[in-house]
């Protein structure tokens, strides 16, 4: 059996715009619902949701029948968590709170087998199709997509150094935490911050890496796409459910 290709990684490398949806409901059933909606990618969130390893595994299985590519955001830049998520079959990871080139190098090393990195070796995982993928250990890195999340003022200053790290495929700007780090907690569209994010998108693309963003606001999404974002999540399953339920209720109750 050949190593499964990662169409999302290939699309980013080619500079193709990938429109995504955030998923925090932590359910394989809801992932199956949204995986058929036509998005290029889905973000399965472990950082700000009750998702654990087994629940994400079932979500990866639910998404497997569809073209929407699952990207897993791990809870932290942690060697053990990343190893287990890769073994479960995730090919694309979003790693939060990466502030320096050294932290980016560590993140990449957790996704690589020795001698290039420190990923632990196991032979009969879901990632290897239970030992059926030929030369998985030698070739796995070819299809693993490493996305790091920049979400502090310090990290914004280090974008070029982070982008220069071999093995980093893309840099995602986290708007909520970035706003908080600049004194605007609870905001995601402050007029003093958005231009800095636009500039970051241009810097990331100039460095030859993919640039990512999340916003449920259409105007902000289009603004960042114009600035160079090529993997953009334009909503979240929790938000769609909550706001949709409220809107329906409001039609019948004043």
PAZAPA-4460 file (N, C-alpha, C; in steps of 0.05 Angstrom, whole numbers, plus 32768, in hexadecimal, padded with zeros to 4 digits):
% residues 254
    n_x    n_y    n_z   ca_x   ca_y   ca_z    c_x    c_y    c_z   seq   type   mol
   8011   7FE8   8000   8000   8000   8000   8012   8019   8000     1      X     A
   800A   802C   7FEF   801A   8045   7FED   8012   8059   8004     2      X     A
   8025   806A   800A   8020   807F   801E   8009   8092   8014     3      X     A
   7FF4   8095   8024   7FDE   80A7   801B   7FE8   80C3   8017     4      X     A
   7FDF   80D0   8002   7FE7   80EB   7FFC   7FD7   80FF   800D     5      X     A
   7FE3   8116   8011   7FD6   812C   8020   7FCE   8142   800D     6      X     A
   7FB6   8142   8003   7FAE   8156   7FEF   7FAE   8173   7FF9     7      X     A
   7FAA   8176   8013   7FAA   8190   8020   7FC6   819C   801F     8      X     A
   7FDA   818C   8026   7FF6   8195   8025   7FFE   819D   8009     9      X     A
   7FF5   818D   7FF6   7FFC   8193   7FDA   7FEF   81AD   7FD0    10      X     A
   7FD6   81B1   7FD9   7FC7   81C9   7FD1   7FD5   81E2   7FDD    11      X     A
   7FDD   81E0   7FF6   7FEB   81F7   8003   8005   81FD   7FF4    12      X     A
   8014   81E8   7FEE   802D   81EC   7FE0   8029   81F9   7FC5    13      X     A
   8013   81F3   7FB8   800D   81FF   7F9E   8000   821A   7FA0    14      X     A
   7FFB   8224   7FB9   7FF0   823E   7FBD   7FD2   823F   7FB8    15      X     A
   7FC5   8229   7FB8   7FA8   8228   7FB3   7F98   822F   7FCC    16      X     A
   7F84   8240   7FC9   7F74   8248   7FE0   7F64   8230   7FEA    17      X     A
   7F65   822B   8004   7F57   8215   8011   7F44   8221   8027    18      X     A
   7F2A   821D   8022   7F16   8228   8035   7F0E   8212   8048    19      X     A
   7F0F   8219   8062   7F0A   8205   8076   7EF4   820C   808A    20      X     A
   7EEE   81F9   809B   7EDB   81FD   80B1   7EE6   81F1   80CB    21      X     A
   7EE4   8201   80E0   7EED   81F8   80FB   7ED9   81E4   8107    22      X     A
   7EE3   81D0   8114   7ED1   81BC   8121   7EDA   81B8   813E    23      X     A
   7EC8   81C1   8150   7ECE   81BE   816D   7EB8   81AE   817C    24      X     A
   7EA4   81A4   816D   7E8E   8196   817A   7E97   817B   8185    25      X     A
   7EAE   8172   817D   7EBA   8159   8188   7EA9   8140   8183    26      X     A
   7E9E   813F   816B   7E8C   8128   8164   7E93   811E   8149    27      X     A
   7E96   8104   8146   7E9A   80F8   812C   7E81   80FB   811B    28      X     A
   7E69   80FC   8127   7E51   80FF   8118   7E4F   811B   810B    29      X     A
   7E56   8130   811A   7E55   814A   810E   7E6B   814E   80F9    30      X     A
   7E82   8142   80FE   7E97   8143   80EA   7E8E   8136   80D0    31      X     A
   7E80   8120   80D2   7E76   8113   80BA   7E62   8125   80AB    32      X     A
   7E52   8134   80BA   7E3F   8147   80AE   7E4E   815D   809F    33      X     A
   7E61   816A   80AB   7E6F   8181   809E   7E83   8178   808A    34      X     A
   7E8D   8160   808C   7EA1   8156   8079   7E96   8154   805D    35      X     A
   7E7C   8151   805B   7E6F   814F   8041   7E65   816A   8036    36      X     A
   7E6B   8180   8044   7E61   819A   803C   7E71   81A7   8025    37      X     A
   7E89   819D   8020   7E99   81A8   800A   7EB1   81B8   8012    38      X     A
   7EB7   81BB   802C   7ECF   81CA   8034   7EE8   81BB   802C    39      X     A
   7EFD   81CA   8026   7F17   81BE   801F   7F24   81B0   8037    40      X     A
   7F20   81BC   804F   7F2C   81B1   8067   7F1A   81B6   807F    41      X     A
   7F1E   81A5   8093   7F10   81A8   80AD   7F25   81A9   80C3    42      X     A
   7F21   81BA   80D7   7F33   81BB   80ED   7F26   81AC   8105    43      X     A
   7F32   8196   810D   7F29   8187   8124   7F39   8191   813C    44      X     A
   7F2B   819E   814E   7F38   81AD   8163   7F3B   819D   817D    45      X     A
   7F54   819B   8186   7F59   8190   81A1   7F61   81A5   81B5    46      X     A
   7F68   81BD   81AC   7F71   81D1   81BF   7F5B   81DD   81CF    47      X     A
   7F45   81E5   81C2   7F2F   81F2   81CF   7F15   81E3   81CC    48      X     A
   7F16   81C9   81D1   7EFE   81B8   81D0   7F03   81A0   81E2    49      X     A
   7EEE   8191   81E8   7EF2   8179   81F8   7EFD   8160   81E9    50      X     A
   7F07   8165   81D0   7F12   814F   81C1   7F29   8141   81CE    51      X     A
   7F29   8126   81CD   7F41   8117   81D6   7F4A   8106   81BE    52      X     A
   7F5E   80F5   81C3   7F6A   80E5   81AD   7F55   80D3   81A0    53      X     A
   7F45   80C6   81B0   7F32   80B2   81A5   7F1C   80C0   8196    54      X     A
   7F12   80D7   81A0   7EFD   80E5   8191   7F07   80F0   8177    55      X     A
   7F20   80FA   8176   7F2B   8104   815D   7F2F   80ED   814A    56      X     A
   7F37   80D6   8154   7F3A   80BE   8143   7F1F   80B8   8134    57      X     A
   7F09   80B8   8143   7EEF   80B3   8136   7EE8   80C8   8122    58      X     A
   7EF0   80E1   8127   7EEB   80F7   8114   7EFC   80F4   80FB    59      X     A
   7F15   80EB   80FE   7F25   80E5   80E6   7F19   80CF   80D5    60      X     A
   7F0E   80BB   80E3   7F01   80A5   80D5   7EE8   80AF   80C6    61      X     A
   7ED9   80C1   80D3   7EC0   80CC   80C7   7EC6   80DD   80AF    62      X     A
   7EDD   80EB   80B0   7EE4   80FD   809A   7EF0   80EE   8083    63      X     A
   7EFA   80D6   8087   7F0A   80C8   8073   7EFB   80C3   8059    64      X     A
   7EE0   80C1   805A   7ED1   80BB   8042   7ECC   80D4   8031    65      X     A
   7ED5   80EB   803A   7ECF   8104   802D   7EE8   8112   8024    66      X     A
   7EE5   8126   8012   7EFC   8135   8008   7F07   814A   801B    67      X     A
   7EF7   8153   802E   7F00   8167   8041   7F17   815C   8052    68      X     A
   7F2E   8169   8052   7F46   815E   805F   7F46   8166   807C    69      X     A
   7F48   8153   808F   7F49   8159   80AB   7F64   8163   80B4    70      X     A
   7F65   817A   80C1   7F7D   8185   80CE   7F77   8184   80EC    71      X     A
   7F8A   8179   80FB   7F86   8177   8118   7F96   818C   8126    72      X     A
   7F89   819D   8136   7F97   81AF   8148   7F9C   81A1   8162    73      X     A
   7FB5   819B   8168   7FBC   818E   8181   7FBB   81A2   8197    74      X     A
   7FB8   8199   81B0   7FB5   81AD   81C6   7FCE   81BD   81CD    75      X     A
   7FE5   81B2   81C5   7FFE   81C0   81CC   8015   81B5   81BA    76      X     A
   802B   81C3   81BA   8043   81BA   81AB   8051   81A5   81BB    77      X     A
   8046   818D   81BB   804E   8178   81CD   8055   815F   81BD    78      X     A
   806C   8153   81C3   8076   813D   81B4   8064   8124   81B6    79      X     A
   805A   811E   81CD   8049   8106   81D1   802E   810A   81C3    80      X     A
   8022   8121   81C7   8008   8125   81BA   800A   8124   819B    81      X     A
   801F   8130   8190   8023   8130   8173   8028   8114   8169    82      X     A
   8039   8105   8177   803F   80EA   816F   8025   80D9   816E    83      X     A
   8015   80DB   8182   7FFC   80CB   8183   7FE8   80D3   816E    84      X     A
   7FE7   80ED   8168   7FD4   80F6   8154   7FDD   80ED   8138    85      X     A
   7FF7   80EE   8133   8001   80E4   8119   7FFC   80C6   8117    86      X     A
   8001   80B7   812C   7FFC   809A   812B   7FDF   8094   8126    87      X     A
   7FCD   80A6   812F   7FB0   80A2   812B   7FA8   80A7   810E    88      X     A
   7FBA   80B2   80FE   7FB5   80B6   80E2   7FB2   80D3   80D9    89      X     A
   7FB5   80E6   80EB   7FB4   8102   80E3   7FCD   8108   80D1    90      X     A
   7FC8   8115   80BB   7FDF   811C   80A9   7FE5   813A   80AB    91      X     A
   7FD3   814A   80B5   7FD7   8167   80B7   7FD1   8170   80D3    92      X     A
   7FE4   817F   80DE   7FE1   8188   80FA   7FE4   81A6   80FC    93      X     A
   7FD4   81B3   810C   7FD7   81CF   8114   7FE1   81CF   8131    94      X     A
   7FF8   81DC   8135   8005   81DB   814F   8004   81F7   815B    95      X     A
   7FF6   81FA   8172   7FF1   8215   817C   8009   8221   818B    96      X     A
   8008   823C   818D   801A   824C   819E   8037   8247   8198    97      X     A
   803E   8248   817F   805A   8247   8177   8064   8263   8174    98      X     A
   8078   826A   8185   8081   8286   8187   809C   828C   817B    99      X     A
   80AC   8277   8178   80C8   827A   816F   80CF   8265   815A   100      X     A
   80E5   8269   814D   80EF   8255   813A   80F7   823B   8148   101      X     A
   8101   823E   8160   8108   8226   8170   80F0   8215   8176   102      X     A
   80DA   8222   817D   80C1   8213   8182   80B6   8206   8169   103      X     A
   80B9   8214   8152   80B1   8209   8139   80C2   81F1   8131   104      X     A
   80DC   81F2   8136   80EE   81DC   8131   80E6   81C4   8142   105      X     A
   80DF   81C9   815B   80D6   81B3   816D   80BD   81A6   8162   106      X     A
   80AA   81B7   8159   8091   81AC   814E   8096   819A   8137   107      X     A
   80A7   81A3   8124   80AE   8192   810D   80BB   8178   8116   108      X     A
   80CD   817A   8129   80DC   8162   8132   80C9   814D   813D   109      X     A
   80B3   8155   8149   80A0   8142   8154   8091   8133   813F   110      X     A
   8092   813D   8126   8084   812F   8110   8097   811F   80FE   111      X     A
   80B0   811F   8105   80C5   8111   80F5   80D1   80FA   8104   112      X     A
   80D5   80E4   80F6   80E3   80CD   8103   8101   80D3   8104   113      X     A
   8110   80C6   8116   812D   80C9   8117   8139   80C0   80FC   114      X     A
   814F   80CC   80F4   815F   80E0   8103   8155   80FD   80FF   115      X     A
   8141   8102   80EE   8138   811D   80E9   8128   8129   8100   116      X     A
   811D   8117   8111   810C   8121   8127   810B   810D   813E   117      X     A
   80F5   810F   814E   80F4   80FF   8166   80D9   80F0   8168   118      X     A
   80CB   80ED   8151   80B2   80DE   8152   80B7   80C1   8158   119      X     A
   80A8   80B6   816B   80AB   809A   8172   80A1   8088   815C   120      X     A
   80AD   8071   8159   80A7   805F   8143   8094   8049   814C   121      X     A
   807F   8044   813C   806D   802E   8141   8064   8023   8126   122      X     A
   8062   8009   8123   805F   7FFD   8108   8043   7FF7   80FF   123      X     A
   8030   7FF5   8112   8015   7FEC   810A   8000   8000   8113   124      X     A
   8004   8019   810C   7FF1   802E   8113   7FDD   8033   80FC   125      X     A
   7FC9   8043   8102   7FB6   804B   80ED   7FC4   805B   80D7   126      X     A
   7FD8   806B   80DF   7FE7   807B   80CB   7FF4   8069   80B7   127      X     A
   7FFD   8051   80BF   800B   803F   80AC   7FF8   802C   809F   128      X     A
   7FDD   8031   80A3   7FC9   801D   809B   7FD0   8002   80A7   129      X     A
   7FD8   8003   80C0   7FDD   7FEC   80D0   7FF3   7FDA   80C4   130      X     A
   8009   7FE9   80BD   8021   7FDB   80B3   8020   7FD6   8095   131      X     A
   800D   7FE0   8087   800A   7FD9   806A   8017   7FEE   8057   132      X     A
   801D   8006   8062   8029   801B   8051   8047   8016   804E   133      X     A
   804F   8012   8036   806B   800C   8030   807D   8025   8036   134      X     A
   8093   8020   8045   80A6   8035   804C   809A   804D   805A   135      X     A
   8086   8048   806B   807A   805F   8079   808E   806F   8089   136      X     A
   809F   8061   8097   80B3   806F   80A8   80C5   8081   8099   137      X     A
   80CC   807A   8080   80DE   808A   8070   80D1   80A0   8061   138      X     A
   80B6   809E   805D   80A8   80B1   804C   8092   80C1   8059   139      X     A
   808C   80BB   8073   8075   80C8   8080   8076   80E6   807F   140      X     A
   808E   80F1   8082   8091   810E   8083   8088   811C   8069   141      X     A
   8089   810D   8053   8081   8119   8039   8064   8122   8039   142      X     A
   8053   8114   8048   8036   811A   8048   802C   8126   8061   143      X     A
   803E   812B   8075   8036   8139   808D   8038   8157   808A   144      X     A
   8023   8165   8090   8021   8182   808D   8023   818F   80A9   145      X     A
   8037   819E   80AE   803B   81AB   80C8   8034   81C9   80C6   146      X     A
   801F   81D0   80D4   8016   81EC   80D5   801A   81F6   80F2   147      X     A
   8027   820D   80F5   802C   8218   810F   801B   8231   8113   148      X     A
   8013   8235   812C   8000   824B   8132   800F   8262   813F   149      X     A
   800E   8279   8133   801B   8292   813D   8004   82A2   814A   150      X     A
   8007   82A9   8164   7FF1   82B6   8171   7FF9   82C9   8188   151      X     A
   8012   82D2   8186   801C   82E6   819A   802C   82FB   818B   152      X     A
   8030   8312   8198   8041   8327   818D   805D   831D   8187   153      X     A
   8068   830D   819A   8083   8302   8197   8084   82F1   817E   154      X     A
   8070   82E0   817A   8070   82CE   8163   806E   82DE   8149   155      X     A
   805E   82F3   8149   805B   8303   8131   8076   830F   8128   156      X     A
   8087   8316   813B   80A1   8321   8135   80B3   830B   8129   157      X     A
   80AD   82F2   8130   80BF   82DC   8128   80B4   82CD   810F   158      X     A
   80A2   82D8   8101   8095   82CA   80EA   80A9   82C0   80D6   159      X     A
   80BB   82D1   80CE   80CF   82C9   80B9   80E0   82B2   80C3   160      X     A
   80E9   82B3   80DC   80FA   829E   80E8   80EA   8284   80EA   161      X     A
   80D0   8286   80F1   80BF   826E   80F3   80BB   8262   80D7   162      X     A
   80B6   8273   80C4   80B2   8269   80A9   80CB   825C   809D   163      X     A
   80E2   8265   80A7   80FB   825A   809C   8101   823E   80A6   164      X     A
   80F2   8234   80B9   80F6   8219   80C5   80EE   8204   80B0   165      X     A
   8101   81F3   80AA   80FB   81DD   8097   80E6   81CA   80A3   166      X     A
   80D2   81C5   8093   80BD   81B3   809D   80A3   81C1   80A5   167      X     A
   80A5   81DB   80A9   808C   81EB   80AE   807F   81F0   8093   168      X     A
   8066   81E7   8090   8058   81EB   8077   8047   8204   8076   169      X     A
   803E   820D   808D   802D   8224   808E   802D   8231   80AA   170      X     A
   8025   824A   80AA   8023   8259   80C3   8006   8264   80C5   171      X     A
   7FF9   825E   80DB   7FDE   8266   80E0   7FDE   827D   80F4   172      X     A
   7FD0   8293   80EE   7FCE   82A9   8101   7FB4   82A5   8112   173      X     A
   7FB8   82A2   812C   7FA1   829E   813E   7F97   82BA   8148   174      X     A
   7F80   82C3   813D   7F78   82DF   8143   7F70   82E4   815F   175      X     A
   7F63   82D1   816D   7F59   82D7   8188   7F70   82DA   819B   176      X     A
   7F83   82C8   819B   7F9A   82CA   81AD   7FAC   82E1   81A6   177      X     A
   7FAF   82E6   818C   7FC0   82FD   8185   7FB4   8317   818F   178      X     A
   7F9A   831A   818C   7F8D   8332   8197   7F91   8334   81B5   179      X     A
   7F8E   831D   81C3   7F91   831D   81E0   7FAE   8325   81E8   180      X     A
   7FC1   831B   81D9   7FDD   8322   81E0   7FE4   833F   81DC   181      X     A
   7FD3   834D   81CC   7FD7   8369   81C6   7FC4   837B   81D7   182      X     A
   7FB6   836E   81EA   7FA5   837D   81FC   7F88   8380   81F3   183      X     A
   7F80   8370   81DF   7F64   8372   81D5   7F55   8357   81DA   184      X     A
   7F55   834E   81F2   7F48   8335   81F9   7F2A   8335   81F0   185      X     A
   7F21   831F   81E4   7F06   831D   81DC   7F00   8329   81C1   186      X     A
   7F14   8334   81B4   7F11   8340   8199   7F20   832E   8184   187      X     A
   7F16   8330   816C   7F24   8322   8156   7F26   8333   813D   188      X     A
   7F1B   834B   813E   7F1B   835C   8126   7F22   8379   812D   189      X     A
   7F34   837D   8140   7F3B   8398   8148   7F4A   83A6   8131   190      X     A
   7F42   83BF   812A   7F4E   83CD   8113   7F6C   83D2   8117   191      X     A
   7F76   83D0   812F   7F93   83D4   8134   7FA2   83B9   812F   192      X     A
   7F94   83A3   8130   7FA1   8389   812E   7F9F   837D   8112   193      X     A
   7F88   8381   8105   7F83   8375   80EB   7F98   837C   80D6   194      X     A
   7FA2   8395   80D5   7FB7   839B   80C2   7FD1   838C   80C7   195      X     A
   7FD7   8387   80E1   7FEE   8377   80E8   7FEB   835A   80DE   196      X     A
   7FD3   8350   80E0   7FCE   8334   80D7   7FD0   8333   80B8   197      X     A
   7FC5   8348   80AA   7FC8   8348   808D   7FE6   8349   8086   198      X     A
   7FF5   8359   8093   8012   835A   808E   801F   833F   8093   199      X     A
   8016   8331   80A8   8021   8317   80AF   801C   8303   8098   200      X     A
   8004   8304   808D   7FFD   82F2   8077   8010   82F6   805F   201      X     A
   8015   8310   8059   8028   8316   8043   8044   830C   8049   202      X     A
   804C   830F   8062   8067   8306   806A   806A   82E8   8068   203      X     A
   8055   82DA   8071   8056   82BC   8070   8057   82B3   8053   204      X     A
   8047   82BE   8042   8047   82B6   8025   8062   82BD   8018   205      X     A
   806D   82D5   801F   8086   82DD   8013   809C   82C9   801B   206      X     A
   8099   82BE   8033   80AD   82AA   803D   80A9   828E   8030   207      X     A
   8094   828C   8020   8090   8273   8012   807F   825E   8020   208      X     A
   8071   8267   8035   8061   8254   8044   8043   825B   8042   209      X     A
   8032   8248   8048   8015   824D   8047   800D   825D   8060   210      X     A
   7FF9   826E   805C   7FEF   827F   8071   7FD3   8279   8078   211      X     A
   7FCD   8276   8092   7FB2   826D   809B   7FA5   8281   80AD   212      X     A
   7F89   827E   80AE   7F7A   8291   80BF   7F5E   8284   80C5   213      X     A
   7F51   828E   80DA   7F36   8286   80E1   7F26   829E   80E7   214      X     A
   7F0F   82A1   80DB   7EFB   82B6   80E2   7EE0   82AE   80D8   215      X     A
   7ECB   82B2   80E8   7EB0   82AE   80DE   7EA4   82C6   80CF   216      X     A
   7EB4   82DC   80CE   7EAB   82F4   80C1   7EB3   82F5   80A4   217      X     A
   7EA0   82F6   8092   7EA7   82F4   8076   7EBA   830A   806D   218      X     A
   7EB5   8323   8076   7EC6   8339   806E   7EE3   8335   8077   219      X     A
   7EE7   832B   808F   7F02   8326   8099   7F0F   830F   8089   220      X     A
   7F00   82FA   8083   7F0A   82E4   8074   7F14   82ED   8058   221      X     A
   7F03   82FC   804B   7F0A   8306   8030   7F22   8319   8031   222      X     A
   7F24   8329   8047   7F3A   833B   804A   7F54   832C   804D   223      X     A
   7F54   8316   805D   7F6C   8307   8061   7F74   82F6   8049   224      X     A
   7F60   82EC   803B   7F65   82DE   8022   7F73   82F0   800E   225      X     A
   7F69   8309   800C   7F75   831D   7FFA   7F92   8323   8003   226      X     A
   7F98   8321   801D   7FB3   8326   8027   7FC6   830E   8023   227      X     A
   7FBA   82F7   801B   7FCC   82E0   8016   7FC5   82C6   8024   228      X     A
   7FB1   82C7   8036   7FAA   82AE   8043   7FA1   8299   802F   229      X     A
   7FAC   8281   8031   7FA3   826C   801F   7F99   8253   802D   230      X     A
   7F97   8253   8047   7F85   8240   8055   7F76   824F   806A   231      X     A
   7F5D   8253   8065   7F4C   8265   8076   7F33   8256   807F   232      X     A
   7F2F   8254   8099   7F17   8249   80A4   7F02   8260   80A6   233      X     A
   7EEB   825C   809B   7ED7   8271   809A   7EC0   826E   80AC   234      X     A
   7EC2   825C   80BF   7EAD   8258   80D3   7EB4   8240   80E5   235      X     A
   7EA2   823B   80F8   7EA6   8225   810B   7E8C   8217   8110   236      X     A
   7E8D   81FD   8113   7E74   81ED   8117   7E65   81F6   8130   237      X     A
   7E73   81FD   8145   7E65   8206   815E   7E56   8220   8158   238      X     A
   7E64   8233   814B   7E58   824C   8144   7E3F   8249   8132   239      X     A
   7E42   8238   811E   7E2C   8233   810C   7E13   8229   811B   240      X     A
   7E18   8216   812C   7E02   820A   813C   7DF6   821E   814F   241      X     A
   7E07   822C   815E   7DFD   823F   8172   7DEE   8256   8166   242      X     A
   7DFB   8263   8151   7DED   827A   8145   7DD5   8272   8135   243      X     A
   7DD7   825B   8128   7DC0   8251   8119   7DA8   824A   812A   244      X     A
   7DAE   823E   8141   7D99   8238   8155   7D8C   8251   8160   245      X     A
   7D9D   8265   8166   7D92   827F   8170   7D81   828D   815B   246      X     A
   7D8A   828C   8142   7D7B   829A   812D   7D60   828C   8129   247      X     A
   7D5F   8272   812A   7D46   8264   8127   7D33   826A   813E   248      X     A
   7D3E   826A   8156   7D2E   826F   816D   7D22   828C   816C   249      X     A
   7D33   829E   8163   7D2A   82BA   8162   7D13   82BE   814E   250      X     A
   7D10   82AD   813A   7CFA   82B0   8127   7CDF   82AB   8134   251      X     A
   7CDF   829C   814A   7CC6   8295   8157   7CC3   82A0   8173   252      X     A
   7CD8   82AB   817E   7CD6   82B7   8199   7CE3   82D2   8198   253      X     A
   7CD5   82E6   81A3   7CE0   8301   81A4   7CEC   8306   81BF   254      X     A
***
